[in-house]
């Protein structure tokens, strides 16, 4: 299937999920993450979910990261340039939703992209080769292209992999892992 077809399919599937299922599956994803060999780094980038779009609730992953004494990095989006600025999440970080309902830090301590060891990546769908589909703006492809080659890229999804995404582009960045409630895919 094409990216456009898969975006529509998975937006519809996600919209049909009740709140209790989102919570249970988000917890299962966080529990799956514990067994991964990804815990040697210090800086872990985590997206804050757009609840209106029924994204994976990363609060459980945040708790895992905090429990492992990791430095948690969150982003603020610049829609004019399709770029993100990354900030350290601290007790003093003020979070506010932007016009697209994305929870973002108001300000804070900026973290250079080159310091980030692991990135948890939001997505709508992914395939068995580690290709992912987001909302189509390219924020994460831009961000991931700026990361060090050894930075781990980990998708999180309520759903299993598609066999293939037919229209992958040269600039699309592949995942290293994708965590679902029932299994972990390694690419």
C-alpha positions as CSV (number, residue, x, y, z in Angstrom):
1,X,0.0,0.0,0.0
2,X,1.1,3.6,-0.5
3,X,1.7,6.1,2.3
4,X,-1.5,7.9,1.5
5,X,-3.6,4.7,1.7
6,X,-1.8,3.6,4.9
7,X,-2.2,7.0,6.6
8,X,-6.0,6.8,6.0
9,X,-6.2,3.2,7.2
10,X,-4.3,3.8,10.4
11,X,-5.9,7.1,11.3
12,X,-9.3,5.2,11.0
13,X,-8.0,2.3,13.1
14,X,-6.6,4.6,15.8
15,X,-9.8,6.6,16.0
16,X,-11.7,3.5,16.7
17,X,-9.6,2.7,19.8
18,X,-11.4,3.3,23.2
19,X,-9.5,5.2,25.9
20,X,-9.0,2.1,28.1
21,X,-7.5,0.2,25.2
22,X,-5.1,3.1,24.4
23,X,-4.0,3.1,28.1
24,X,-3.5,-0.7,28.3
25,X,-1.6,-0.9,25.0
26,X,0.6,2.1,25.9
27,X,1.5,0.4,29.1
28,X,2.3,-2.9,27.3
29,X,4.5,-0.9,24.9
30,X,6.4,0.6,27.8
31,X,6.8,-2.9,29.4
32,X,8.1,-4.3,26.1
33,X,10.8,-1.5,26.0
34,X,12.4,-2.7,29.2
35,X,13.8,-5.9,27.5
36,X,15.5,-4.0,24.6
37,X,19.3,-3.5,24.5
38,X,18.9,0.3,24.4
39,X,19.8,1.4,28.0
40,X,23.5,2.3,27.7
41,X,22.8,5.9,26.5
42,X,22.1,9.0,28.6
43,X,19.9,11.3,26.4
44,X,16.5,9.8,25.3
45,X,14.2,11.8,23.1
46,X,10.5,11.2,23.8
47,X,7.5,12.7,22.0
48,X,4.5,13.9,24.0
49,X,1.3,12.4,22.5
50,X,-1.4,14.3,20.7
51,X,-4.3,12.8,22.7
52,X,-6.8,14.1,20.1
53,X,-5.1,11.9,17.5
54,X,-5.1,8.9,19.9
55,X,-1.3,8.5,19.8
56,X,0.5,6.1,22.1
57,X,0.5,7.5,25.6
58,X,4.2,8.0,26.3
59,X,3.7,8.7,30.0
60,X,4.5,5.1,30.7
61,X,7.7,5.3,28.7
62,X,8.6,8.5,30.5
63,X,8.3,6.7,33.8
64,X,10.6,3.9,32.6
65,X,13.2,6.5,31.5
66,X,12.9,8.4,34.8
67,X,13.3,5.1,36.7
68,X,16.5,4.4,34.7
69,X,17.9,7.9,35.5
70,X,17.9,8.9,31.8
71,X,18.0,12.5,30.6
72,X,14.7,13.0,28.8
73,X,14.5,15.3,25.8
74,X,11.3,16.7,24.3
75,X,10.8,19.0,21.3
76,X,9.1,22.1,20.2
77,X,8.0,22.3,16.5
78,X,8.7,25.1,14.1
79,X,6.1,24.7,11.4
80,X,7.4,27.4,9.2
81,X,10.7,25.5,8.7
82,X,9.5,22.0,9.6
83,X,12.2,21.7,12.2
84,X,12.2,20.9,15.9
85,X,14.2,22.3,18.8
86,X,15.0,19.9,21.6
87,X,14.8,20.7,25.3
88,X,15.7,18.8,28.5
89,X,12.6,17.8,30.5
90,X,13.1,19.0,34.1
91,X,10.8,19.6,37.0
92,X,10.6,23.2,35.9
93,X,9.6,22.6,32.3
94,X,6.3,24.2,31.4
95,X,4.3,22.2,28.8
96,X,1.7,23.9,26.6
97,X,-0.2,22.6,23.6
98,X,0.4,24.4,20.4
99,X,-2.3,25.2,17.7
100,X,-2.0,21.6,16.4
101,X,-2.6,20.1,20.0
102,X,1.0,19.0,20.3
103,X,2.2,19.3,23.9
104,X,5.5,21.2,23.8
105,X,8.0,22.9,26.2
106,X,7.5,26.6,26.5
107,X,11.3,27.1,26.9
108,X,14.1,25.4,28.8
109,X,17.6,24.0,28.4
110,X,18.3,23.3,24.8
111,X,19.9,20.0,23.9
112,X,22.0,19.6,20.7
113,X,20.8,16.9,18.4
114,X,24.2,15.2,18.4
115,X,23.9,14.4,22.1
116,X,20.7,12.3,21.7
117,X,21.3,8.6,22.0
118,X,17.8,7.2,21.5
119,X,14.8,8.6,19.8
120,X,11.3,7.2,20.4
121,X,9.5,8.0,17.1
122,X,5.7,8.6,16.7
123,X,4.2,7.0,13.6
124,X,0.9,6.0,11.9
125,X,2.2,2.8,10.3
126,X,5.5,0.9,9.6
127,X,6.6,-2.1,7.5
128,X,8.6,-5.2,8.1
129,X,11.7,-3.4,6.8
130,X,11.6,-0.6,9.3
131,X,10.1,2.1,7.1
132,X,7.7,4.3,8.9
133,X,4.9,6.7,8.0
134,X,4.1,9.8,10.0
135,X,1.7,12.6,9.2
136,X,3.7,13.6,6.1
137,X,5.3,16.9,7.2
138,X,8.8,15.4,7.4
139,X,9.6,16.7,11.0
140,X,11.0,13.4,12.1
141,X,12.9,12.6,8.9
142,X,14.6,16.0,9.2
143,X,15.4,15.4,12.9
144,X,16.6,11.9,12.5
145,X,18.8,12.9,9.5
146,X,20.6,15.3,11.9
147,X,21.2,12.6,14.6
148,X,24.5,10.6,14.8
149,X,24.5,7.4,12.7
150,X,24.5,5.3,15.9
151,X,21.5,7.0,17.5
152,X,18.8,4.4,17.9
153,X,15.4,5.1,16.3
154,X,12.5,3.3,18.0
155,X,9.0,3.5,16.7
156,X,6.0,2.8,18.9
157,X,2.7,1.5,17.4
158,X,-0.6,0.0,18.6
159,X,-0.6,-2.1,15.4
160,X,1.6,-4.7,13.7
161,X,3.8,-4.1,10.7
162,X,2.5,-3.9,7.2
163,X,4.3,-6.2,4.7
164,X,5.6,-3.2,2.6
165,X,5.2,0.5,2.1
166,X,5.4,0.9,-1.7
167,X,6.4,4.5,-2.0
168,X,9.5,5.0,0.2
169,X,11.6,8.0,-0.6
170,X,15.4,8.3,-0.5
171,X,15.3,10.7,2.5
172,X,13.0,8.5,4.6
173,X,14.9,7.3,7.7
174,X,14.4,3.7,8.8
175,X,13.8,2.6,12.3
176,X,16.1,0.3,14.3
177,X,13.1,-1.1,16.3
178,X,9.4,-0.8,16.6
179,X,7.6,-1.7,19.8
180,X,4.0,-2.8,19.7
181,X,1.9,-4.1,22.6
182,X,2.5,-7.7,21.6
183,X,6.0,-7.8,20.2
184,X,9.2,-5.9,19.3
185,X,10.4,-5.7,15.7
186,X,14.1,-5.4,15.1
187,X,15.3,-4.1,11.7
